[in-house]
Amino acid sequence: MRASLQHKPPAQDFDTDDELLPQVLRPYKAHCKYLRSAAVSTRSSLVSARCELAIPESCYIDDTGHLNAVEVNISYNQMMYYTVAKAVKEGLLEEFAGWTLDDYWRHQLPDILIARFNGSFRRPINARSFSGEIEFLSVERRSPGGEPLLVAETAYRYWDDAGGRCDGTVKLAFVNAP
């Protein structure tokens, strides 16, 4: 067996944490809680989540008949917040090893920033019921000017049962990192 394979962490799978999910969604208005479930997995030191989402009614506009860019962003935030919280709780990402869930709750809204958001709509998605996936491709600790910072590159995609499809990439900055 090659040495590089010996140090590869084992794959892990976690079903939706029914205690954690409502805590993650607590900052959202009741009609803006789109994330219904999220199964988190680790493979080759990377973390991902496969999610089920539903938007019964848009929180800001009349029905467009499809998932739109604002809803994609809100859905991404909810998938990302849950995945990071679960990674902190279970110790799934080395860069978050020093974090506790209390640290996460303190930093969830003020210190997790979207630095870049890209998306492509391939086919319209039914916002009433759709699936999503988020992958953390890399997480890197930096200290520009001495301030602790984590930078994460992520990818996401959404789909529905009728062949709807949307995907993209997001760069995150975790400022004031513990």
N, CA and C atoms as an extended XYZ file, in Angstrom:
534
Properties=species:S:1:pos:R:3:atomname:S:1:resname:S:1:resid:I:1 pbc="F F F"
N         0.838       -1.178        0.000 N   MET     1
C         0.000        0.000        0.000 CA  MET     1
C         0.885        1.245        0.000 C   MET     1
N         0.568        2.216       -0.811 N   ARG     2
C         1.345        3.450       -0.877 CA  ARG     2
C         1.135        4.264        0.389 C   ARG     2
N         2.155        4.990        0.791 N   ALA     3
C         2.097        5.781        2.025 CA  ALA     3
C         0.988        6.823        1.972 C   ALA     3
N         0.763        7.428        0.817 N   SER     4
C        -0.261        8.474        0.728 CA  SER     4
C        -1.650        7.922        1.014 C   SER     4
N        -1.887        6.672        0.757 N   LEU     5
C        -3.187        6.080        1.031 CA  LEU     5
C        -3.340        5.716        2.504 C   LEU     5
N        -2.245        5.471        3.192 N   GLN     6
C        -2.314        5.083        4.590 CA  GLN     6
C        -2.825        6.220        5.474 C   GLN     6
N        -2.581        7.450        5.110 N   HIS     7
C        -2.953        8.591        5.935 CA  HIS     7
C        -4.284        9.206        5.532 C   HIS     7
N        -4.945        8.625        4.585 N   LYS     8
C        -6.229        9.141        4.125 CA  LYS     8
C        -7.290        8.873        5.185 C   LYS     8
N        -7.972        9.929        5.667 N   PRO     9
C        -8.992        9.701        6.695 CA  PRO     9
C       -10.152        8.880        6.147 C   PRO     9
N       -10.786        8.098        7.011 N   PRO    10
C       -11.907        7.282        6.538 CA  PRO    10
C       -13.095        8.162        6.163 C   PRO    10
N       -13.882        7.691        5.222 N   ALA    11
C       -15.098        8.398        4.831 CA  ALA    11
C       -16.077        8.351        5.998 C   ALA    11
N       -16.814        9.438        6.177 N   GLN    12
C       -17.821        9.506        7.226 CA  GLN    12
C       -19.107       10.065        6.638 C   GLN    12
N       -20.240        9.569        7.127 N   ASP    13
C       -21.546       10.047        6.690 CA  ASP    13
C       -22.397       10.365        7.908 C   ASP    13
N       -23.105       11.497        7.855 N   PHE    14
C       -23.957       11.928        8.945 CA  PHE    14
C       -25.324       12.317        8.386 C   PHE    14
N       -26.369       11.637        8.860 N   ASP    15
C       -27.722       12.026        8.477 CA  ASP    15
C       -28.049       13.388        9.084 C   ASP    15
N       -29.172       13.952        8.699 N   THR    16
C       -29.591       15.242        9.229 CA  THR    16
C       -29.607       15.207       10.753 C   THR    16
N       -28.986       16.202       11.349 N   ASP    17
C       -28.951       16.362       12.797 CA  ASP    17
C       -30.177       17.191       13.174 C   ASP    17
N       -31.215       16.517       13.662 N   ASP    18
C       -32.493       17.173       13.925 CA  ASP    18
C       -32.449       18.183       15.070 C   ASP    18
N       -31.406       18.149       15.881 N   GLU    19
C       -31.231       19.174       16.916 CA  GLU    19
C       -30.469       20.365       16.362 C   GLU    19
N       -29.490       20.105       15.519 N   LEU    20
C       -28.642       21.165       14.983 CA  LEU    20
C       -29.358       22.000       13.923 C   LEU    20
N       -30.124       21.361       13.040 N   LEU    21
C       -30.758       22.078       11.927 CA  LEU    21
C       -31.609       23.269       12.390 C   LEU    21
N       -32.517       23.112       13.347 N   PRO    22
C       -33.304       24.281       13.772 CA  PRO    22
C       -32.446       25.391       14.387 C   PRO    22
N       -31.355       25.021       15.063 N   GLN    23
C       -30.462       26.032       15.627 CA  GLN    23
C       -29.785       26.834       14.522 C   GLN    23
N       -29.355       26.153       13.466 N   VAL    24
C       -28.704       26.832       12.343 CA  VAL    24
C       -29.674       27.794       11.661 C   VAL    24
N       -30.937       27.378       11.534 N   LEU    25
C       -31.936       28.199       10.831 CA  LEU    25
C       -32.597       29.245       11.728 C   LEU    25
N       -32.266       29.270       13.010 N   ARG    26
C       -32.887       30.199       13.949 CA  ARG    26
C       -32.852       31.662       13.492 C   ARG    26
N       -31.766       32.165       12.880 N   PRO    27
C       -31.749       33.573       12.485 CA  PRO    27
C       -32.725       33.928       11.342 C   PRO    27
N       -33.258       32.939       10.658 N   TYR    28
C       -34.125       33.187        9.505 CA  TYR    28
C       -35.576       33.395        9.931 C   TYR    28
N       -36.273       34.251        9.198 N   LYS    29
C       -37.711       34.412        9.385 CA  LYS    29
C       -38.377       33.077        9.081 C   LYS    29
N       -39.510       32.794        9.729 N   ALA    30
C       -40.186       31.498        9.587 CA  ALA    30
C       -40.451       31.134        8.127 C   ALA    30
N       -40.858       32.103        7.307 N   HIS    31
C       -41.185       31.814        5.906 CA  HIS    31
C       -39.947       31.766        4.999 C   HIS    31
N       -38.745       31.900        5.586 N   CYS    32
C       -37.504       31.855        4.804 CA  CYS    32
C       -36.602       30.690        5.213 C   CYS    32
N       -37.143       29.697        5.861 N   LYS    33
C       -36.376       28.510        6.244 CA  LYS    33
C       -36.589       27.451        5.170 C   LYS    33
N       -35.681       27.425        4.207 N   TYR    34
C       -35.833       26.576        3.029 CA  TYR    34
C       -35.205       25.193        3.181 C   TYR    34
N       -34.157       25.076        3.990 N   LEU    35
C       -33.439       23.822        4.140 CA  LEU    35
C       -34.250       22.853        4.985 C   LEU    35
N       -34.587       21.695        4.415 N   ARG    36
C       -35.391       20.688        5.106 CA  ARG    36
C       -34.546       19.561        5.699 C   ARG    36
N       -33.486       19.178        4.983 N   SER    37
C       -32.599       18.122        5.470 CA  SER    37
C       -31.230       18.298        4.821 C   SER    37
N       -30.218       17.741        5.491 N   ALA    38
C       -28.853       17.836        4.976 CA  ALA    38
C       -28.046       16.660        5.507 C   ALA    38
N       -27.585       15.823        4.612 N   ALA    39
C       -26.725       14.690        4.963 CA  ALA    39
C       -25.290       15.077        4.638 C   ALA    39
N       -24.464       15.158        5.665 N   VAL    40
C       -23.074       15.599        5.513 CA  VAL    40
C       -22.179       14.378        5.345 C   VAL    40
N       -21.207       14.500        4.433 N   SER    41
C       -20.251       13.416        4.171 CA  SER    41
C       -18.847       13.973        4.110 C   SER    41
N       -17.891       13.119        4.436 N   THR    42
C       -16.485       13.463        4.224 CA  THR    42
C       -15.881       12.409        3.311 C   THR    42
N       -15.092       12.858        2.373 N   ARG    43
C       -14.351       11.990        1.466 CA  ARG    43
C       -13.014       12.678        1.201 C   ARG    43
N       -11.928       11.993        1.397 N   SER    44
C       -10.591       12.537        1.121 CA  SER    44
C       -10.384       13.909        1.762 C   SER    44
N       -10.757       14.048        3.020 N   SER    45
C       -10.586       15.279        3.800 CA  SER    45
C       -11.477       16.423        3.341 C   SER    45
N       -12.385       16.196        2.404 N   LEU    46
C       -13.307       17.233        1.960 CA  LEU    46
C       -14.684       16.964        2.557 C   LEU    46
N       -15.430       18.021        2.780 N   VAL    47
C       -16.761       17.903        3.371 CA  VAL    47
C       -17.791       18.353        2.340 C   VAL    47
N       -18.898       17.605        2.285 N   SER    48
C       -20.002       17.981        1.400 CA  SER    48
C       -21.311       17.689        2.115 C   SER    48
N       -22.384       18.248        1.584 N   ALA    49
C       -23.720       17.965        2.111 CA  ALA    49
C       -24.688       17.839        0.949 C   ALA    49
N       -25.542       16.854        1.046 N   ARG    50
C       -26.624       16.652        0.074 CA  ARG    50
C       -27.912       17.032        0.789 C   ARG    50
N       -28.667       17.942        0.195 N   CYS    51
C       -29.763       18.591        0.905 CA  CYS    51
C       -31.086       18.510        0.154 C   CYS    51
N       -32.155       18.605        0.910 N   GLU    52
C       -33.496       18.763        0.356 CA  GLU    52
C       -33.992       20.128        0.793 C   GLU    52
N       -34.564       20.864       -0.161 N   LEU    53
C       -35.028       22.217        0.095 CA  LEU    53
C       -36.416       22.412       -0.478 C   LEU    53
N       -37.122       23.396        0.059 N   ALA    54
C       -38.446       23.743       -0.456 CA  ALA    54
C       -38.714       25.208       -0.151 C   ALA    54
N       -39.245       25.895       -1.135 N   ILE    55
C       -39.630       27.299       -0.980 CA  ILE    55
C       -41.113       27.389       -1.321 C   ILE    55
N       -41.979       27.297       -0.297 N   PRO    56
C       -43.419       27.315       -0.558 CA  PRO    56
C       -43.887       28.610       -1.208 C   PRO    56
N       -43.246       29.724       -0.806 N   GLU    57
C       -43.627       31.031       -1.348 CA  GLU    57
C       -42.424       31.957       -1.244 C   GLU    57
N       -42.145       32.703       -2.289 N   SER    58
C       -41.024       33.630       -2.272 CA  SER    58
C       -41.212       34.656       -1.159 C   SER    58
N       -40.119       35.012       -0.524 N   CYS    59
C       -40.188       35.964        0.590 CA  CYS    59
C       -40.177       37.417        0.130 C   CYS    59
N       -40.011       37.674       -1.176 N   TYR    60
C       -39.843       39.060       -1.594 CA  TYR    60
C       -40.513       39.432       -2.921 C   TYR    60
N       -41.031       38.466       -3.667 N   ILE    61
C       -41.555       38.764       -5.003 CA  ILE    61
C       -42.724       37.821       -5.304 C   ILE    61
N       -43.583       38.228       -6.225 N   ASP    62
C       -44.631       37.319       -6.680 CA  ASP    62
C       -43.989       36.078       -7.292 C   ASP    62
N       -44.737       35.015       -7.368 N   ASP    63
C       -44.237       33.739       -7.861 CA  ASP    63
C       -43.678       33.878       -9.274 C   ASP    63
N       -42.408       33.525       -9.443 N   THR    64
C       -41.775       33.553      -10.761 CA  THR    64
C       -41.958       32.229      -11.492 C   THR    64
N       -42.370       31.192      -10.754 N   GLY    65
C       -42.542       29.878      -11.359 CA  GLY    65
C       -41.272       29.049      -11.372 C   GLY    65
N       -40.178       29.603      -10.848 N   HIS    66
C       -38.907       28.875      -10.825 CA  HIS    66
C       -37.996       29.462       -9.755 C   HIS    66
N       -36.990       28.707       -9.404 N   LEU    67
C       -35.970       29.164       -8.465 CA  LEU    67
C       -35.228       30.336       -9.094 C   LEU    67
N       -35.057       31.414       -8.334 N   ASN    68
C       -34.358       32.581       -8.888 CA  ASN    68
C       -33.055       32.844       -8.125 C   ASN    68
N       -32.291       33.815       -8.581 N   ALA    69
C       -30.950       34.061       -8.048 CA  ALA    69
C       -30.958       34.396       -6.561 C   ALA    69
N       -31.924       35.159       -6.090 N   VAL    70
C       -31.990       35.510       -4.668 CA  VAL    70
C       -32.216       34.253       -3.841 C   VAL    70
N       -33.130       33.409       -4.279 N   GLU    71
C       -33.427       32.173       -3.556 CA  GLU    71
C       -32.253       31.192       -3.609 C   GLU    71
N       -31.513       31.187       -4.714 N   VAL    72
C       -30.304       30.363       -4.810 CA  VAL    72
C       -29.324       30.784       -3.729 C   VAL    72
N       -29.153       32.089       -3.555 N   ASN    73
C       -28.209       32.595       -2.562 CA  ASN    73
C       -28.662       32.262       -1.143 C   ASN    73
N       -29.925       32.467       -0.830 N   ILE    74
C       -30.437       32.144        0.506 CA  ILE    74
C       -30.299       30.641        0.771 C   ILE    74
N       -30.639       29.829       -0.219 N   SER    75
C       -30.516       28.375       -0.072 CA  SER    75
C       -29.055       27.975        0.139 C   SER    75
N       -28.159       28.596       -0.610 N   TYR    76
C       -26.728       28.320       -0.435 CA  TYR    76
C       -26.308       28.651        0.996 C   TYR    76
N       -26.700       29.836        1.477 N   ASN    77
C       -26.327       30.236        2.835 CA  ASN    77
C       -26.774       29.187        3.846 C   ASN    77
N       -27.997       28.714        3.727 N   GLN    78
C       -28.506       27.744        4.687 CA  GLN    78
C       -27.760       26.417        4.593 C   GLN    78
N       -27.461       25.950        3.383 N   MET    79
C       -26.675       24.722        3.221 CA  MET    79
C       -25.282       24.905        3.822 C   MET    79
N       -24.665       26.040        3.539 N   MET    80
C       -23.311       26.317        4.019 CA  MET    80
C       -23.289       26.437        5.537 C   MET    80
N       -24.218       27.215        6.109 N   TYR    81
C       -24.241       27.379        7.565 CA  TYR    81
C       -24.396       26.022        8.261 C   TYR    81
N       -25.289       25.197        7.758 N   TYR    82
C       -25.492       23.885        8.373 CA  TYR    82
C       -24.233       23.021        8.236 C   TYR    82
N       -23.646       22.998        7.052 N   THR    83
C       -22.474       22.157        6.812 CA  THR    83
C       -21.307       22.581        7.701 C   THR    83
N       -21.092       23.876        7.840 N   VAL    84
C       -20.014       24.348        8.715 CA  VAL    84
C       -20.321       23.991       10.167 C   VAL    84
N       -21.556       24.207       10.612 N   ALA    85
C       -21.919       23.866       11.995 CA  ALA    85
C       -21.692       22.380       12.258 C   ALA    85
N       -22.094       21.536       11.319 N   LYS    86
C       -21.909       20.088       11.494 CA  LYS    86
C       -20.423       19.734       11.479 C   LYS    86
N       -19.647       20.382       10.616 N   ALA    87
C       -18.202       20.141       10.562 CA  ALA    87
C       -17.545       20.537       11.876 C   ALA    87
N       -17.970       21.644       12.465 N   VAL    88
C       -17.435       22.066       13.762 CA  VAL    88
C       -17.841       21.057       14.833 C   VAL    88
N       -19.102       20.704       14.873 N   LYS    89
C       -19.608       19.782       15.899 CA  LYS    89
C       -18.901       18.433       15.859 C   LYS    89
N       -18.646       17.916       14.659 N   GLU    90
C       -18.071       16.571       14.500 CA  GLU    90
C       -16.559       16.579       14.280 C   GLU    90
N       -15.945       17.776       14.191 N   GLY    91
C       -14.510       17.851       13.959 CA  GLY    91
C       -14.101       17.363       12.582 C   GLY    91
N       -14.838       17.776       11.552 N   LEU    92
C       -14.632       17.229       10.205 CA  LEU    92
C       -13.626       17.993        9.357 C   LEU    92
N       -13.332       19.236        9.692 N   LEU    93
C       -12.369       20.019        8.927 CA  LEU    93
C       -11.258       20.497        9.858 C   LEU    93
N       -10.036       20.180        9.514 N   GLU    94
C        -8.883       20.510       10.344 CA  GLU    94
C        -8.821       22.007       10.677 C   GLU    94
N        -9.170       22.855        9.725 N   GLU    95
C        -9.063       24.302        9.929 CA  GLU    95
C       -10.046       24.825       10.977 C   GLU    95
N       -11.071       24.042       11.304 N   PHE    96
C       -12.034       24.429       12.329 CA  PHE    96
C       -11.792       23.671       13.641 C   PHE    96
N       -10.648       23.010       13.754 N   ALA    97
C       -10.372       22.158       14.917 CA  ALA    97
C       -10.443       22.928       16.233 C   ALA    97
N       -10.078       24.179       16.244 N   GLY    98
C       -10.099       24.963       17.474 CA  GLY    98
C       -11.457       25.561       17.805 C   GLY    98
N       -12.447       25.381       16.920 N   TRP    99
C       -13.766       25.974       17.128 CA  TRP    99
C       -14.635       25.068       17.992 C   TRP    99
N       -15.480       25.700       18.786 N   THR   100
C       -16.564       25.007       19.480 CA  THR   100
C       -17.866       25.445       18.813 C   THR   100
N       -18.959       24.791       19.134 N   LEU   101
C       -20.247       25.257       18.604 CA  LEU   101
C       -20.567       26.659       19.123 C   LEU   101
N       -20.171       26.980       20.346 N   ASP   102
C       -20.374       28.350       20.844 CA  ASP   102
C       -19.627       29.357       19.977 C   ASP   102
N       -18.395       29.020       19.554 N   ASP   103
C       -17.660       29.887       18.620 CA  ASP   103
C       -18.453       30.049       17.330 C   ASP   103
N       -18.947       28.934       16.807 N   TYR   104
C       -19.707       28.988       15.557 CA  TYR   104
C       -20.911       29.916       15.691 C   TYR   104
N       -21.712       29.764       16.753 N   TRP   105
C       -22.918       30.595       16.905 CA  TRP   105
C       -22.539       32.072       16.982 C   TRP   105
N       -21.415       32.397       17.636 N   ARG   106
C       -20.968       33.793       17.724 CA  ARG   106
C       -20.571       34.356       16.350 C   ARG   106
N       -20.019       33.495       15.497 N   HIS   107
C       -19.476       33.960       14.210 CA  HIS   107
C       -20.422       33.755       13.027 C   HIS   107
N       -21.493       32.988       13.204 N   GLN   108
C       -22.348       32.596       12.082 CA  GLN   108
C       -22.777       33.784       11.222 C   GLN   108
N       -23.349       34.792       11.781 N   LEU   109
C       -23.850       35.900       10.966 CA  LEU   109
C       -22.829       37.012       10.730 C   LEU   109
N       -22.116       37.492       11.747 N   PRO   110
C       -21.260       38.655       11.483 CA  PRO   110
C       -19.942       38.355       10.789 C   PRO   110
N       -19.438       37.116       10.889 N   ASP   111
C       -18.063       36.861       10.464 CA  ASP   111
C       -17.888       35.858        9.331 C   ASP   111
N       -18.971       35.338        8.775 N   ILE   112
C       -18.862       34.444        7.612 CA  ILE   112
C       -19.365       35.227        6.410 C   ILE   112
N       -18.448       35.580        5.527 N   LEU   113
C       -18.743       36.484        4.415 CA  LEU   113
C       -18.608       35.776        3.071 C   LEU   113
N       -19.481       36.134        2.156 N   ILE   114
C       -19.334       35.678        0.775 CA  ILE   114
C       -18.429       36.681        0.066 C   ILE   114
N       -17.261       36.216       -0.355 N   ALA   115
C       -16.315       37.076       -1.060 CA  ALA   115
C       -16.576       37.084       -2.566 C   ALA   115
N       -17.085       35.962       -3.078 N   ARG   116
C       -17.392       35.854       -4.512 CA  ARG   116
C       -18.487       34.813       -4.681 C   ARG   116
N       -19.504       35.131       -5.489 N   PHE   117
C       -20.612       34.202       -5.725 CA  PHE   117
C       -20.849       34.126       -7.226 C   PHE   117
N       -20.717       32.933       -7.782 N   ASN   118
C       -20.947       32.716       -9.209 CA  ASN   118
C       -22.007       31.641       -9.384 C   ASN   118
N       -22.860       31.822      -10.377 N   GLY   119
C       -23.874       30.814      -10.635 CA  GLY   119
C       -24.281       30.777      -12.087 C   GLY   119
N       -24.691       29.594      -12.517 N   SER   120
C       -25.190       29.403      -13.875 CA  SER   120
C       -26.498       28.629      -13.805 C   SER   120
N       -27.527       29.173      -14.423 N   PHE   121
C       -28.819       28.492      -14.505 CA  PHE   121
C       -28.860       27.743      -15.823 C   PHE   121
N       -28.979       26.424      -15.735 N   ARG   122
C       -28.980       25.574      -16.933 CA  ARG   122
C       -30.399       25.306      -17.423 C   ARG   122
N       -31.297       24.989      -16.485 N   ARG   123
C       -32.718       24.750      -16.771 CA  ARG   123
C       -33.504       25.195      -15.553 C   ARG   123
N       -34.708       25.738      -15.730 N   PRO   124
C       -35.495       26.203      -14.584 CA  PRO   124
C       -35.726       25.088      -13.557 C   PRO   124
N       -35.686       25.474      -12.285 N   ILE   125
C       -35.871       24.546      -11.163 CA  ILE   125
C       -37.159       24.902      -10.437 C   ILE   125
N       -37.936       23.886      -10.114 N   ASN   126
C       -39.155       24.073       -9.335 CA  ASN   126
C       -38.763       24.393       -7.892 C   ASN   126
N       -39.023       25.618       -7.458 N   ALA   127
C       -38.611       26.048       -6.123 CA  ALA   127
C       -39.413       25.380       -5.010 C   ALA   127
N       -40.558       24.791       -5.322 N   ARG   128
C       -41.395       24.165       -4.290 CA  ARG   128
C       -40.759       22.907       -3.708 C   ARG   128
N       -39.909       22.245       -4.502 N   SER   129
C       -39.247       21.025       -4.034 CA  SER   129
C       -38.026       20.773       -4.917 C   SER   129
N       -36.841       20.879       -4.321 N   PHE   130
C       -35.625       20.661       -5.096 CA  PHE   130
C       -34.521       20.145       -4.181 C   PHE   130
N       -33.467       19.666       -4.792 N   SER   131
C       -32.322       19.128       -4.071 CA  SER   131
C       -31.122       20.023       -4.288 C   SER   131
N       -30.195       19.954       -3.368 N   GLY   132
C       -28.984       20.749       -3.483 CA  GLY   132
C       -27.802       20.008       -2.904 C   GLY   132
N       -26.635       20.466       -3.305 N   GLU   133
C       -25.399       19.892       -2.793 CA  GLU   133
C       -24.378       21.009       -2.662 C   GLU   133
N       -23.624       20.974       -1.583 N   ILE   134
C       -22.523       21.908       -1.382 CA  ILE   134
C       -21.276       21.091       -1.097 C   ILE   134
N       -20.151       21.525       -1.650 N   GLU   135
C       -18.867       20.865       -1.412 CA  GLU   135
C       -17.848       21.910       -0.988 C   GLU   135
N       -17.128       21.613        0.075 N   PHE   136
C       -15.991       22.438        0.456 CA  PHE   136
C       -14.782       21.872       -0.272 C   PHE   136
N       -14.278       22.624       -1.242 N   LEU   137
C       -13.167       22.159       -2.066 CA  LEU   137
C       -11.827       22.401       -1.391 C   LEU   137
N       -11.741       23.499       -0.617 N   SER   138
C       -10.525       23.793        0.147 CA  SER   138
C       -10.876       24.784        1.247 C   SER   138
N       -10.117       24.701        2.319 N   VAL   139
C       -10.195       25.677        3.409 CA  VAL   139
C        -8.755       25.975        3.810 C   VAL   139
N        -8.432       27.257        3.863 N   GLU   140
C        -7.052       27.660        4.115 CA  GLU   140
C        -7.025       28.745        5.177 C   GLU   140
N        -6.128       28.612        6.139 N   ARG   141
C        -5.952       29.638        7.170 CA  ARG   141
C        -4.952       30.672        6.664 C   ARG   141
N        -5.289       31.941        6.821 N   ARG   142
C        -4.402       33.045        6.451 CA  ARG   142
C        -4.369       34.041        7.601 C   ARG   142
N        -3.347       34.863        7.614 N   SER   143
C        -3.240       35.903        8.632 CA  SER   143
C        -2.774       37.206        8.007 C   SER   143
N        -3.613       37.813        7.135 N   PRO   144
C        -3.206       39.088        6.542 CA  PRO   144
C        -3.189       40.168        7.619 C   PRO   144
N        -2.057       40.827        7.762 N   GLY   145
C        -1.947       41.871        8.774 CA  GLY   145
C        -2.082       41.345       10.189 C   GLY   145
N        -1.859       40.050       10.377 N   GLY   146
C        -1.935       39.461       11.702 CA  GLY   146
C        -3.322       39.031       12.129 C   GLY   146
N        -4.334       39.381       11.374 N   GLU   147
C        -5.707       39.000       11.714 CA  GLU   147
C        -6.008       37.599       11.202 C   GLU   147
N        -6.560       36.717       12.057 N   PRO   148
C        -6.876       35.357       11.604 CA  PRO   148
C        -8.021       35.359       10.599 C   PRO   148
N        -7.869       34.581        9.548 N   LEU   149
C        -8.843       34.520        8.461 CA  LEU   149
C        -8.826       33.111        7.882 C   LEU   149
N       -10.020       32.559        7.630 N   LEU   150
C       -10.131       31.308        6.890 CA  LEU   150
C       -10.760       31.631        5.543 C   LEU   150
N       -10.221       31.068        4.491 N   VAL   151
C       -10.768       31.240        3.149 CA  VAL   151
C       -11.178       29.862        2.645 C   VAL   151
N       -12.427       29.749        2.210 N   ALA   152
C       -12.944       28.470        1.724 CA  ALA   152
C       -13.433       28.623        0.292 C   ALA   152
N       -13.046       27.685       -0.544 N   GLU   153
C       -13.572       27.588       -1.906 CA  GLU   153
C       -14.629       26.491       -1.881 C   GLU   153
N       -15.821       26.816       -2.361 N   THR   154
C       -16.922       25.853       -2.362 CA  THR   154
C       -17.572       25.780       -3.733 C   THR   154
N       -18.297       24.714       -3.948 N   ALA   155
C       -19.108       24.555       -5.153 CA  ALA   155
C       -20.495       24.113       -4.705 C   ALA   155
N       -21.494       24.492       -5.479 N   TYR   156
C       -22.863       24.082       -5.167 CA  TYR   156
C       -23.577       23.698       -6.451 C   TYR   156
N       -24.641       22.946       -6.280 N   ARG   157
C       -25.523       22.663       -7.408 CA  ARG   157
C       -26.912       22.378       -6.865 C   ARG   157
N       -27.913       22.675       -7.692 N   TYR   158
C       -29.311       22.405       -7.381 CA  TYR   158
C       -29.920       21.671       -8.563 C   TYR   158
N       -30.931       20.832       -8.286 N   TRP   159
C       -31.645       20.129       -9.336 CA  TRP   159
C       -33.030       19.779       -8.827 C   TRP   159
N       -33.919       19.435       -9.771 N   ASP   160
C       -35.259       18.978       -9.397 CA  ASP   160
C       -35.597       17.728      -10.201 C   ASP   160
N       -36.777       17.179       -9.943 N   ASP   161
C       -37.187       15.935      -10.601 CA  ASP   161
C       -37.491       16.104      -12.086 C   ASP   161
N       -37.651       17.348      -12.550 N   ALA   162
C       -37.982       17.593      -13.951 CA  ALA   162
C       -36.755       17.951      -14.795 C   ALA   162
N       -35.562       17.793      -14.227 N   GLY   163
C       -34.352       18.086      -14.996 CA  GLY   163
C       -33.839       19.507      -14.835 C   GLY   163
N       -34.427       20.279      -13.924 N   GLY   164
C       -33.920       21.623      -13.661 CA  GLY   164
C       -32.514       21.552      -13.096 C   GLY   164
N       -31.719       22.579      -13.383 N   ARG   165
C       -30.323       22.522      -12.961 CA  ARG   165
C       -29.714       23.904      -12.834 C   ARG   165
N       -28.962       24.086      -11.770 N   CYS   166
C       -28.225       25.321      -11.505 CA  CYS   166
C       -26.964       24.920      -10.755 C   CYS   166
N       -25.844       25.584      -11.037 N   ASP   167
C       -24.625       25.281      -10.304 CA  ASP   167
C       -23.723       26.503      -10.261 C   ASP   167
N       -22.729       26.440       -9.389 N   GLY   168
C       -21.819       27.565       -9.277 CA  GLY   168
C       -20.746       27.347       -8.234 C   GLY   168
N       -19.979       28.403       -7.999 N   THR   169
C       -18.908       28.378       -7.014 CA  THR   169
C       -19.039       29.592       -6.114 C   THR   169
N       -18.555       29.433       -4.880 N   VAL   170
C       -18.592       30.510       -3.904 CA  VAL   170
C       -17.284       30.498       -3.125 C   VAL   170
N       -16.698       31.683       -2.979 N   LYS   171
C       -15.525       31.850       -2.120 CA  LYS   171
C       -16.005       32.504       -0.837 C   LYS   171
N       -15.666       31.880        0.282 N   LEU   172
C       -16.070       32.376        1.596 CA  LEU   172
C       -14.864       32.910        2.350 C   LEU   172
N       -15.096       33.914        3.178 N   ALA   173
C       -14.081       34.425        4.097 CA  ALA   173
C       -14.676       34.366        5.504 C   ALA   173
N       -13.962       33.683        6.393 N   PHE   174
C       -14.338       33.603        7.802 CA  PHE   174
C       -13.409       34.563        8.540 C   PHE   174
N       -13.899       35.743        8.850 N   VAL   175
C       -13.062       36.745        9.518 CA  VAL   175
C       -13.155       36.575       11.023 C   VAL   175
N       -12.194       37.148       11.743 N   ASN   176
C       -12.141       37.046       13.206 CA  ASN   176
C       -12.196       35.590       13.661 C   ASN   176
N       -11.553       34.716       12.890 N   ALA   177
C       -11.568       33.277       13.192 CA  ALA   177
C       -10.896       33.022       14.538 C   ALA   177
N       -11.510       32.169       15.360 N   PRO   178
C       -10.901       31.845       16.656 CA  PRO   178
C        -9.527       31.194       16.478 C   PRO   178
